[in-house]
Amino acid sequence: MEFPDFGKQCANKDCKQLDFLPVKCDKCHALFCKDHSTFDSHQCVPVECTNDLGPKLETTWFKCTFDTCISKNPCEMLCPKCDKHYCLAHRHHGCLDELPGKEARKVLKEAAKKSKDLFTIAKEEADKKIEASLRQAELQPEKRRMAQQIRLMKLKGKALGDNKIPVIDRVYFTIHPPIKDNKVTSAVPLFTSKTWTVGRSIDLFAVRLKIENRNDKSNTPKLRLFKLEDGEHLSNQMDRVIGRMVTDGLIFNGDSLILHYVDATRNPVEIEPDKLVEYKLSSV
């Protein structure tokens, strides 16, 4: 017995695989397989990203130089010999055929390095602009929720954690490691489980960040968790469940947190104001 209408092809032009449980995009309404269902994976930009979070970023499109090609790309890919833009399908258009093999390889190697360096610079600049827009939006109540959703979407693709945690139970954070030798290191995207306690989550973060954790020993500095936004102490109850804290609105999925060494015998336990400023500056 045949089922001709059972399943749909992924709308991604480079995929087209038959999927029996396709996912419908909320924005473009096309059907995609699981691997291409996120906005990033099929280049679908949420309308709110441009309309609600600040001025729309103009994109320059580059048309392929090949005579019969009509494709356009947001990234310029110049031929290292003729210095003209070609799409990926026509990047081998015969320009280098007349060069000796060794010379051609050298030209390609130099071009690849140049492209990689330019891409790195462009990505860093784009990330800074996006982060600035998100931070500004998070200060505005009417835009805060959308900014949080976008930040969460960005975190999910690169966060580290315990892979045994089911995807449905994962809660994502940007974690700032403790200041060491008066130096602030870069924040790291990590995930924990919504069913885990604060104490267990701190243990996981310490392992992933490769930092010393002596929370189980007496008379030693303790690792504690704070909010980057206002320095609020989040680990006064180490047995509190992370998922409950999200539900209660104390933190949100995608929040920026600080892991910091403190003297736990002091009351209240708090992060030093000057240290909080340093953490905030490092995230700008």
C-alpha positions as protocol buffer text, in pm:
chain_id: "A"
residue {
  index: 1
  type: MET
  ca { x: 0 y: 0 z: 0 }
}
residue {
  index: 2
  type: GLU
  ca { x: 140 y: 340 z: -98 }
}
residue {
  index: 3
  type: PHE
  ca { x: 109 y: 673 z: 84 }
}
residue {
  index: 4
  type: PRO
  ca { x: 182 y: 940 z: -180 }
}
residue {
  index: 5
  type: ASP
  ca { x: 93 y: 1232 z: 49 }
}
residue {
  index: 6
  type: PHE
  ca { x: 270 y: 1102 z: 358 }
}
residue {
  index: 7
  type: GLY
  ca { x: 558 y: 1336 z: 448 }
}
residue {
  index: 8
  type: LYS
  ca { x: 683 y: 1658 z: 288 }
}
residue {
  index: 9
  type: GLN
  ca { x: 1008 y: 1765 z: 127 }
}
residue {
  index: 10
  type: CYS
  ca { x: 1227 y: 2010 z: 317 }
}
residue {
  index: 11
  type: ALA
  ca { x: 1199 y: 2356 z: 158 }
}
residue {
  index: 12
  type: ASN
  ca { x: 1575 y: 2414 z: 188 }
}
residue {
  index: 13
  type: LYS
  ca { x: 1697 y: 2407 z: -172 }
}
residue {
  index: 14
  type: ASP
  ca { x: 2014 y: 2220 z: -78 }
}
residue {
  index: 15
  type: CYS
  ca { x: 1827 y: 1956 z: 124 }
}
residue {
  index: 16
  type: LYS
  ca { x: 1489 y: 1856 z: -23 }
}
residue {
  index: 17
  type: GLN
  ca { x: 1482 y: 1540 z: 187 }
}
residue {
  index: 18
  type: LEU
  ca { x: 1145 y: 1378 z: 262 }
}
residue {
  index: 19
  type: ASP
  ca { x: 1049 y: 1435 z: 624 }
}
residue {
  index: 20
  type: PHE
  ca { x: 752 y: 1262 z: 785 }
}
residue {
  index: 21
  type: LEU
  ca { x: 735 y: 1518 z: 1066 }
}
residue {
  index: 22
  type: PRO
  ca { x: 818 y: 1849 z: 895 }
}
residue {
  index: 23
  type: VAL
  ca { x: 838 y: 2172 z: 1095 }
}
residue {
  index: 24
  type: LYS
  ca { x: 652 y: 2481 z: 974 }
}
residue {
  index: 25
  type: CYS
  ca { x: 845 y: 2808 z: 1008 }
}
residue {
  index: 26
  type: ASP
  ca { x: 651 y: 3072 z: 1205 }
}
residue {
  index: 27
  type: LYS
  ca { x: 777 y: 3349 z: 976 }
}
residue {
  index: 28
  type: CYS
  ca { x: 799 y: 3226 z: 614 }
}
residue {
  index: 29
  type: HIS
  ca { x: 546 y: 2942 z: 671 }
}
residue {
  index: 30
  type: ALA
  ca { x: 751 y: 2696 z: 464 }
}
residue {
  index: 31
  type: LEU
  ca { x: 802 y: 2334 z: 575 }
}
residue {
  index: 32
  type: PHE
  ca { x: 1149 y: 2217 z: 680 }
}
residue {
  index: 33
  type: CYS
  ca { x: 1318 y: 1909 z: 821 }
}
residue {
  index: 34
  type: LYS
  ca { x: 1441 y: 1929 z: 1180 }
}
residue {
  index: 35
  type: ASP
  ca { x: 1795 y: 2027 z: 1074 }
}
residue {
  index: 36
  type: HIS
  ca { x: 1673 y: 2329 z: 874 }
}
residue {
  index: 37
  type: SER
  ca { x: 1375 y: 2439 z: 1084 }
}
residue {
  index: 38
  type: THR
  ca { x: 1549 y: 2719 z: 1278 }
}
residue {
  index: 39
  type: PHE
  ca { x: 1563 y: 3074 z: 1142 }
}
residue {
  index: 40
  type: ASP
  ca { x: 1943 y: 3062 z: 1107 }
}
residue {
  index: 41
  type: SER
  ca { x: 1950 y: 2732 z: 918 }
}
residue {
  index: 42
  type: HIS
  ca { x: 1730 y: 2853 z: 633 }
}
residue {
  index: 43
  type: GLN
  ca { x: 1826 y: 3224 z: 642 }
}
residue {
  index: 44
  type: CYS
  ca { x: 1485 y: 3337 z: 763 }
}
residue {
  index: 45
  type: VAL
  ca { x: 1511 y: 3661 z: 961 }
}
residue {
  index: 46
  type: PRO
  ca { x: 1225 y: 3719 z: 1208 }
}
residue {
  index: 47
  type: VAL
  ca { x: 1038 y: 4037 z: 1125 }
}
residue {
  index: 48
  type: GLU
  ca { x: 1068 y: 4147 z: 1488 }
}
residue {
  index: 49
  type: CYS
  ca { x: 1448 y: 4137 z: 1465 }
}
residue {
  index: 50
  type: THR
  ca { x: 1445 y: 4434 z: 1232 }
}
residue {
  index: 51
  type: ASN
  ca { x: 1126 y: 4615 z: 1321 }
}
residue {
  index: 52
  type: ASP
  ca { x: 1130 y: 4596 z: 1701 }
}
residue {
  index: 53
  type: LEU
  ca { x: 1493 y: 4588 z: 1806 }
}
residue {
  index: 54
  type: GLY
  ca { x: 1619 y: 4896 z: 1628 }
}
residue {
  index: 55
  type: PRO
  ca { x: 1690 y: 5028 z: 1280 }
}
residue {
  index: 56
  type: LYS
  ca { x: 1682 y: 4777 z: 997 }
}
residue {
  index: 57
  type: LEU
  ca { x: 2027 y: 4672 z: 880 }
}
residue {
  index: 58
  type: GLU
  ca { x: 2066 y: 4718 z: 505 }
}
residue {
  index: 59
  type: THR
  ca { x: 2216 y: 4420 z: 321 }
}
residue {
  index: 60
  type: THR
  ca { x: 2428 y: 4459 z: 9 }
}
residue {
  index: 61
  type: TRP
  ca { x: 2380 y: 4179 z: -243 }
}
residue {
  index: 62
  type: PHE
  ca { x: 2648 y: 4080 z: -497 }
}
residue {
  index: 63
  type: LYS
  ca { x: 2543 y: 3939 z: -833 }
}
residue {
  index: 64
  type: CYS
  ca { x: 2745 y: 3655 z: -981 }
}
residue {
  index: 65
  type: THR
  ca { x: 2962 y: 3769 z: -1276 }
}
residue {
  index: 66
  type: PHE
  ca { x: 2899 y: 3445 z: -1472 }
}
residue {
  index: 67
  type: ASP
  ca { x: 2696 y: 3537 z: -1784 }
}
residue {
  index: 68
  type: THR
  ca { x: 2396 y: 3308 z: -1737 }
}
residue {
  index: 69
  type: CYS
  ca { x: 2386 y: 3314 z: -1359 }
}
residue {
  index: 70
  type: ILE
  ca { x: 2126 y: 3523 z: -1174 }
}
residue {
  index: 71
  type: SER
  ca { x: 2218 y: 3429 z: -816 }
}
residue {
  index: 72
  type: LYS
  ca { x: 2309 y: 3694 z: -558 }
}
residue {
  index: 73
  type: ASN
  ca { x: 2507 y: 3657 z: -236 }
}
residue {
  index: 74
  type: PRO
  ca { x: 2526 y: 3875 z: 79 }
}
residue {
  index: 75
  type: CYS
  ca { x: 2901 y: 3803 z: 97 }
}
residue {
  index: 76
  type: GLU
  ca { x: 3134 y: 3912 z: -181 }
}
residue {
  index: 77
  type: MET
  ca { x: 3351 y: 3625 z: -308 }
}
residue {
  index: 78
  type: LEU
  ca { x: 3619 y: 3769 z: -537 }
}
residue {
  index: 79
  type: CYS
  ca { x: 3824 y: 3557 z: -776 }
}
residue {
  index: 80
  type: PRO
  ca { x: 4190 y: 3587 z: -665 }
}
residue {
  index: 81
  type: LYS
  ca { x: 4298 y: 3639 z: -1030 }
}
residue {
  index: 82
  type: CYS
  ca { x: 4032 y: 3849 z: -1206 }
}
residue {
  index: 83
  type: ASP
  ca { x: 3903 y: 4009 z: -884 }
}
residue {
  index: 84
  type: LYS
  ca { x: 3537 y: 3961 z: -982 }
}
residue {
  index: 85
  type: HIS
  ca { x: 3256 y: 3815 z: -771 }
}
residue {
  index: 86
  type: TYR
  ca { x: 3134 y: 3462 z: -846 }
}
residue {
  index: 87
  type: CYS
  ca { x: 2884 y: 3246 z: -659 }
}
residue {
  index: 88
  type: LEU
  ca { x: 2992 y: 2909 z: -516 }
}
residue {
  index: 89
  type: ALA
  ca { x: 2859 y: 2721 z: -818 }
}
residue {
  index: 90
  type: HIS
  ca { x: 3082 y: 2923 z: -1055 }
}
residue {
  index: 91
  type: ARG
  ca { x: 3387 y: 2983 z: -837 }
}
residue {
  index: 92
  type: HIS
  ca { x: 3582 y: 2752 z: -1073 }
}
residue {
  index: 93
  type: HIS
  ca { x: 3524 y: 2954 z: -1392 }
}
residue {
  index: 94
  type: GLY
  ca { x: 3856 y: 2892 z: -1570 }
}
residue {
  index: 95
  type: CYS
  ca { x: 4056 y: 3192 z: -1449 }
}
residue {
  index: 96
  type: LEU
  ca { x: 4326 y: 2982 z: -1287 }
}
residue {
  index: 97
  type: ASP
  ca { x: 4346 y: 2716 z: -1558 }
}
residue {
  index: 98
  type: GLU
  ca { x: 4628 y: 2896 z: -1738 }
}
residue {
  index: 99
  type: LEU
  ca { x: 4847 y: 2918 z: -1427 }
}
residue {
  index: 100
  type: PRO
  ca { x: 5099 y: 2644 z: -1340 }
}
residue {
  index: 101
  type: GLY
  ca { x: 4973 y: 2408 z: -1069 }
}
residue {
  index: 102
  type: LYS
  ca { x: 5208 y: 2534 z: -797 }
}
residue {
  index: 103
  type: GLU
  ca { x: 5129 y: 2899 z: -865 }
}
residue {
  index: 104
  type: ALA
  ca { x: 4755 y: 2832 z: -879 }
}
residue {
  index: 105
  type: ARG
  ca { x: 4765 y: 2657 z: -542 }
}
residue {
  index: 106
  type: LYS
  ca { x: 4955 y: 2949 z: -393 }
}
residue {
  index: 107
  type: VAL
  ca { x: 4701 y: 3200 z: -524 }
}
residue {
  index: 108
  type: LEU
  ca { x: 4412 y: 2991 z: -389 }
}
residue {
  index: 109
  type: LYS
  ca { x: 4579 y: 2951 z: -50 }
}
residue {
  index: 110
  type: GLU
  ca { x: 4636 y: 3327 z: -16 }
}
residue {
  index: 111
  type: ALA
  ca { x: 4280 y: 3398 z: -128 }
}
residue {
  index: 112
  type: ALA
  ca { x: 4138 y: 3150 z: 122 }
}
residue {
  index: 113
  type: LYS
  ca { x: 4333 y: 3311 z: 407 }
}
residue {
  index: 114
  type: LYS
  ca { x: 4222 y: 3659 z: 303 }
}
residue {
  index: 115
  type: SER
  ca { x: 3857 y: 3548 z: 284 }
}
residue {
  index: 116
  type: LYS
  ca { x: 3879 y: 3384 z: 625 }
}
residue {
  index: 117
  type: ASP
  ca { x: 4029 y: 3696 z: 782 }
}
residue {
  index: 118
  type: LEU
  ca { x: 3767 y: 3923 z: 623 }
}
residue {
  index: 119
  type: PHE
  ca { x: 3487 y: 3693 z: 736 }
}
residue {
  index: 120
  type: THR
  ca { x: 3620 y: 3692 z: 1094 }
}
residue {
  index: 121
  type: ILE
  ca { x: 3634 y: 4072 z: 1102 }
}
residue {
  index: 122
  type: ALA
  ca { x: 3287 y: 4107 z: 950 }
}
residue {
  index: 123
  type: LYS
  ca { x: 3140 y: 3855 z: 1193 }
}
residue {
  index: 124
  type: GLU
  ca { x: 3291 y: 4029 z: 1495 }
}
residue {
  index: 125
  type: GLU
  ca { x: 3147 y: 4362 z: 1385 }
}
residue {
  index: 126
  type: ALA
  ca { x: 2805 y: 4209 z: 1317 }
}
residue {
  index: 127
  type: ASP
  ca { x: 2804 y: 4035 z: 1655 }
}
residue {
  index: 128
  type: LYS
  ca { x: 2887 y: 4363 z: 1832 }
}
residue {
  index: 129
  type: LYS
  ca { x: 2599 y: 4542 z: 1657 }
}
residue {
  index: 130
  type: ILE
  ca { x: 2354 y: 4263 z: 1738 }
}
residue {
  index: 131
  type: GLU
  ca { x: 2466 y: 4252 z: 2103 }
}
residue {
  index: 132
  type: ALA
  ca { x: 2430 y: 4630 z: 2135 }
}
residue {
  index: 133
  type: SER
  ca { x: 2078 y: 4614 z: 1990 }
}
residue {
  index: 134
  type: LEU
  ca { x: 1980 y: 4329 z: 2223 }
}
residue {
  index: 135
  type: ARG
  ca { x: 2112 y: 4510 z: 2531 }
}
residue {
  index: 136
  type: GLN
  ca { x: 1924 y: 4825 z: 2440 }
}
residue {
  index: 137
  type: ALA
  ca { x: 1604 y: 4628 z: 2374 }
}
residue {
  index: 138
  type: GLU
  ca { x: 1631 y: 4443 z: 2707 }
}
residue {
  index: 139
  type: LEU
  ca { x: 1608 y: 4777 z: 2887 }
}
residue {
  index: 140
  type: GLN
  ca { x: 1268 y: 4844 z: 2729 }
}
residue {
  index: 141
  type: PRO
  ca { x: 978 y: 4641 z: 2879 }
}
residue {
  index: 142
  type: GLU
  ca { x: 788 y: 4619 z: 2550 }
}
residue {
  index: 143
  type: LYS
  ca { x: 1091 y: 4477 z: 2366 }
}
residue {
  index: 144
  type: ARG
  ca { x: 1251 y: 4272 z: 2643 }
}
residue {
  index: 145
  type: ARG
  ca { x: 1070 y: 3946 z: 2568 }
}
residue {
  index: 146
  type: MET
  ca { x: 1163 y: 3949 z: 2198 }
}
residue {
  index: 147
  type: ALA
  ca { x: 1526 y: 4031 z: 2282 }
}
residue {
  index: 148
  type: GLN
  ca { x: 1535 y: 3736 z: 2522 }
}
residue {
  index: 149
  type: GLN
  ca { x: 1400 y: 3501 z: 2253 }
}
residue {
  index: 150
  type: ILE
  ca { x: 1663 y: 3614 z: 2003 }
}
residue {
  index: 151
  type: ARG
  ca { x: 1942 y: 3581 z: 2259 }
}
residue {
  index: 152
  type: LEU
  ca { x: 1821 y: 3228 z: 2343 }
}
residue {
  index: 153
  type: MET
  ca { x: 1817 y: 3133 z: 1974 }
}
residue {
  index: 154
  type: LYS
  ca { x: 2178 y: 3250 z: 1940 }
}
residue {
  index: 155
  type: LEU
  ca { x: 2287 y: 3053 z: 2249 }
}
residue {
  index: 156
  type: LYS
  ca { x: 2133 y: 2722 z: 2151 }
}
residue {
  index: 157
  type: GLY
  ca { x: 2360 y: 2669 z: 1854 }
}
residue {
  index: 158
  type: LYS
  ca { x: 2688 y: 2690 z: 2048 }
}
residue {
  index: 159
  type: ALA
  ca { x: 2617 y: 2617 z: 2416 }
}
residue {
  index: 160
  type: LEU
  ca { x: 2803 y: 2342 z: 2601 }
}
residue {
  index: 161
  type: GLY
  ca { x: 2679 y: 2129 z: 2888 }
}
residue {
  index: 162
  type: ASP
  ca { x: 2600 y: 1771 z: 2983 }
}
residue {
  index: 163
  type: ASN
  ca { x: 2488 y: 1600 z: 2663 }
}
residue {
  index: 164
  type: LYS
  ca { x: 2288 y: 1348 z: 2867 }
}
residue {
  index: 165
  type: ILE
  ca { x: 2042 y: 1626 z: 2949 }
}
residue {
  index: 166
  type: PRO
  ca { x: 1739 y: 1588 z: 2716 }
}
residue {
  index: 167
  type: VAL
  ca { x: 1704 y: 1881 z: 2476 }
}
residue {
  index: 168
  type: ILE
  ca { x: 1356 y: 1955 z: 2606 }
}
residue {
  index: 169
  type: ASP
  ca { x: 1497 y: 2001 z: 2960 }
}
residue {
  index: 170
  type: ARG
  ca { x: 1788 y: 2231 z: 2869 }
}
residue {
  index: 171
  type: VAL
  ca { x: 1808 y: 2586 z: 3003 }
}
residue {
  index: 172
  type: TYR
  ca { x: 2067 y: 2812 z: 2842 }
}
residue {
  index: 173
  type: PHE
  ca { x: 2283 y: 3086 z: 2995 }
}
residue {
  index: 174
  type: THR
  ca { x: 2581 y: 3303 z: 2910 }
}
residue {
  index: 175
  type: ILE
  ca { x: 2817 y: 3238 z: 3201 }
}
residue {
  index: 176
  type: HIS
  ca { x: 3095 y: 3482 z: 3296 }
}
residue {
  index: 177
  type: PRO
  ca { x: 3386 y: 3294 z: 3462 }
}
residue {
  index: 178
  type: PRO
  ca { x: 3540 y: 3431 z: 3784 }
}
residue {
  index: 179
  type: ILE
  ca { x: 3792 y: 3714 z: 3755 }
}
residue {
  index: 180
  type: LYS
  ca { x: 4141 y: 3565 z: 3783 }
}
residue {
  index: 181
  type: ASP
  ca { x: 4459 y: 3762 z: 3849 }
}
residue {
  index: 182
  type: ASN
  ca { x: 4256 y: 4081 z: 3799 }
}
residue {
  index: 183
  type: LYS
  ca { x: 4168 y: 3972 z: 3446 }
}
residue {
  index: 184
  type: VAL
  ca { x: 3819 y: 3911 z: 3310 }
}
residue {
  index: 185
  type: THR
  ca { x: 3787 y: 3624 z: 3064 }
}
residue {
  index: 186
  type: SER
  ca { x: 3526 y: 3589 z: 2792 }
}
residue {
  index: 187
  type: ALA
  ca { x: 3180 y: 3461 z: 2878 }
}
residue {
  index: 188
  type: VAL
  ca { x: 3087 y: 3110 z: 2765 }
}
residue {
  index: 189
  type: PRO
  ca { x: 2744 y: 2983 z: 2650 }
}
residue {
  index: 190
  type: LEU
  ca { x: 2643 y: 2685 z: 2867 }
}
residue {
  index: 191
  type: PHE
  ca { x: 2330 y: 2488 z: 2941 }
}
residue {
  index: 192
  type: THR
  ca { x: 2202 y: 2302 z: 3245 }
}
residue {
  index: 193
  type: SER
  ca { x: 1882 y: 2111 z: 3318 }
}
residue {
  index: 194
  type: LYS
  ca { x: 1562 y: 2273 z: 3433 }
}
residue {
  index: 195
  type: THR
  ca { x: 1528 y: 1985 z: 3681 }
}
residue {
  index: 196
  type: TRP
  ca { x: 1871 y: 2044 z: 3840 }
}
residue {
  index: 197
  type: THR
  ca { x: 1939 y: 2251 z: 4150 }
}
residue {
  index: 198
  type: VAL
  ca { x: 2149 y: 2565 z: 4161 }
}
residue {
  index: 199
  type: GLY
  ca { x: 2429 y: 2376 z: 4338 }
}
residue {
  index: 200
  type: ARG
  ca { x: 2443 y: 2099 z: 4079 }
}
residue {
  index: 201
  type: SER
  ca { x: 2436 y: 2355 z: 3796 }
}
residue {
  index: 202
  type: ILE
  ca { x: 2727 y: 2546 z: 3951 }
}
residue {
  index: 203
  type: ASP
  ca { x: 2924 y: 2218 z: 3964 }
}
residue {
  index: 204
  type: LEU
  ca { x: 2855 y: 2162 z: 3592 }
}
residue {
  index: 205
  type: PHE
  ca { x: 2952 y: 2518 z: 3500 }
}
residue {
  index: 206
  type: ALA
  ca { x: 3278 y: 2485 z: 3694 }
}
residue {
  index: 207
  type: VAL
  ca { x: 3368 y: 2165 z: 3508 }
}
residue {
  index: 208
  type: ARG
  ca { x: 3291 y: 2317 z: 3169 }
}
residue {
  index: 209
  type: LEU
  ca { x: 3483 y: 2637 z: 3249 }
}
residue {
  index: 210
  type: LYS
  ca { x: 3771 y: 2434 z: 3397 }
}
residue {
  index: 211
  type: ILE
  ca { x: 3782 y: 2638 z: 3716 }
}
residue {
  index: 212
  type: GLU
  ca { x: 3846 y: 2529 z: 4072 }
}
residue {
  index: 213
  type: ASN
  ca { x: 3535 y: 2440 z: 4270 }
}
residue {
  index: 214
  type: ARG
  ca { x: 3576 y: 2390 z: 4643 }
}
residue {
  index: 215
  type: ASN
  ca { x: 3218 y: 2437 z: 4746 }
}
residue {
  index: 216
  type: ASP
  ca { x: 3233 y: 2107 z: 4937 }
}
residue {
  index: 217
  type: LYS
  ca { x: 3526 y: 2218 z: 5156 }
}
residue {
  index: 218
  type: SER
  ca { x: 3526 y: 2447 z: 5458 }
}
residue {
  index: 219
  type: ASN
  ca { x: 3725 y: 2768 z: 5501 }
}
residue {
  index: 220
  type: THR
  ca { x: 3764 y: 2823 z: 5125 }
}
residue {
  index: 221
  type: PRO
  ca { x: 3619 y: 3078 z: 4880 }
}
residue {
  index: 222
  type: LYS
  ca { x: 3291 y: 2951 z: 4738 }
}
residue {
  index: 223
  type: LEU
  ca { x: 3156 y: 2968 z: 4385 }
}
residue {
  index: 224
  type: ARG
  ca { x: 2829 y: 3156 z: 4377 }
}
residue {
  index: 225
  type: LEU
  ca { x: 2594 y: 3263 z: 4101 }
}
residue {
  index: 226
  type: PHE
  ca { x: 2485 y: 3623 z: 4033 }
}
residue {
  index: 227
  type: LYS
  ca { x: 2285 y: 3806 z: 3766 }
}
residue {
  index: 228
  type: LEU
  ca { x: 2491 y: 4022 z: 3533 }
}
residue {
  index: 229
  type: GLU
  ca { x: 2208 y: 4271 z: 3497 }
}
residue {
  index: 230
  type: ASP
  ca { x: 2201 y: 4387 z: 3860 }
}
residue {
  index: 231
  type: GLY
  ca { x: 2436 y: 4161 z: 4059 }
}
residue {
  index: 232
  type: GLU
  ca { x: 2150 y: 3983 z: 4238 }
}
residue {
  index: 233
  type: HIS
  ca { x: 2265 y: 3675 z: 4431 }
}
residue {
  index: 234
  type: LEU
  ca { x: 2098 y: 3362 z: 4290 }
}
residue {
  index: 235
  type: SER
  ca { x: 2260 y: 3086 z: 4500 }
}
residue {
  index: 236
  type: ASN
  ca { x: 2139 y: 3175 z: 4847 }
}
residue {
  index: 237
  type: GLN
  ca { x: 1935 y: 2854 z: 4820 }
}
residue {
  index: 238
  type: MET
  ca { x: 2164 y: 2596 z: 4659 }
}
residue {
  index: 239
  type: ASP
  ca { x: 1885 y: 2336 z: 4651 }
}
residue {
  index: 240
  type: ARG
  ca { x: 1649 y: 2559 z: 4454 }
}
residue {
  index: 241
  type: VAL
  ca { x: 1554 y: 2411 z: 4115 }
}
residue {
  index: 242
  type: ILE
  ca { x: 1661 y: 2608 z: 3806 }
}
residue {
  index: 243
  type: GLY
  ca { x: 1331 y: 2549 z: 3625 }
}
residue {
  index: 244
  type: ARG
  ca { x: 1136 y: 2694 z: 3918 }
}
residue {
  index: 245
  type: MET
  ca { x: 1354 y: 3006 z: 3914 }
}
residue {
  index: 246
  type: VAL
  ca { x: 1273 y: 3054 z: 3543 }
}
residue {
  index: 247
  type: THR
  ca { x: 901 y: 3000 z: 3604 }
}
residue {
  index: 248
  type: ASP
  ca { x: 904 y: 3248 z: 3892 }
}
residue {
  index: 249
  type: GLY
  ca { x: 1072 y: 3509 z: 3670 }
}
residue {
  index: 250
  type: LEU
  ca { x: 1386 y: 3534 z: 3881 }
}
residue {
  index: 251
  type: ILE
  ca { x: 1594 y: 3447 z: 3574 }
}
residue {
  index: 252
  type: PHE
  ca { x: 1506 y: 3375 z: 3213 }
}
residue {
  index: 253
  type: ASN
  ca { x: 1615 y: 3113 z: 2964 }
}
residue {
  index: 254
  type: GLY
  ca { x: 1907 y: 3282 z: 2785 }
}
residue {
  index: 255
  type: ASP
  ca { x: 2006 y: 3509 z: 3076 }
}
residue {
  index: 256
  type: SER
  ca { x: 2361 y: 3635 z: 3142 }
}
residue {
  index: 257
  type: LEU
  ca { x: 2499 y: 3514 z: 3477 }
}
residue {
  index: 258
  type: ILE
  ca { x: 2823 y: 3553 z: 3672 }
}
residue {
  index: 259
  type: LEU
  ca { x: 3012 y: 3275 z: 3848 }
}
residue {
  index: 260
  type: HIS
  ca { x: 3216 y: 3444 z: 4119 }
}
residue {
  index: 261
  type: TYR
  ca { x: 3425 y: 3346 z: 4425 }
}
residue {
  index: 262
  type: VAL
  ca { x: 3295 y: 3490 z: 4752 }
}
residue {
  index: 263
  type: ASP
  ca { x: 3336 y: 3459 z: 5126 }
}
residue {
  index: 264
  type: ALA
  ca { x: 3018 y: 3263 z: 5203 }
}
residue {
  index: 265
  type: THR
  ca { x: 3043 y: 3342 z: 5576 }
}
residue {
  index: 266
  type: ARG
  ca { x: 2958 y: 3706 z: 5510 }
}
residue {
  index: 267
  type: ASN
  ca { x: 2600 y: 3817 z: 5531 }
}
residue {
  index: 268
  type: PRO
  ca { x: 2469 y: 3915 z: 5288 }
}
residue {
  index: 269
  type: VAL
  ca { x: 2663 y: 3732 z: 5020 }
}
residue {
  index: 270
  type: GLU
  ca { x: 2716 y: 3979 z: 4740 }
}
residue {
  index: 271
  type: ILE
  ca { x: 2943 y: 4059 z: 4451 }
}
residue {
  index: 272
  type: GLU
  ca { x: 3171 y: 4360 z: 4495 }
}
residue {
  index: 273
  type: PRO
  ca { x: 3038 y: 4665 z: 4301 }
}
residue {
  index: 274
  type: ASP
  ca { x: 3370 y: 4724 z: 4124 }
}
residue {
  index: 275
  type: LYS
  ca { x: 3383 y: 4358 z: 4017 }
}
residue {
  index: 276
  type: LEU
  ca { x: 3029 y: 4375 z: 3882 }
}
residue {
  index: 277
  type: VAL
  ca { x: 3131 y: 4676 z: 3673 }
}
residue {
  index: 278
  type: GLU
  ca { x: 3426 y: 4480 z: 3534 }
}
residue {
  index: 279
  type: TYR
  ca { x: 3204 y: 4188 z: 3434 }
}
residue {
  index: 280
  type: LYS
  ca { x: 2959 y: 4423 z: 3264 }
}
residue {
  index: 281
  type: LEU
  ca { x: 3234 y: 4603 z: 3073 }
}
residue {
  index: 282
  type: SER
  ca { x: 3371 y: 4271 z: 2949 }
}
residue {
  index: 283
  type: SER
  ca { x: 3035 y: 4187 z: 2793 }
}
residue {
  index: 284
  type: VAL
  ca { x: 3008 y: 4509 z: 2593 }
}
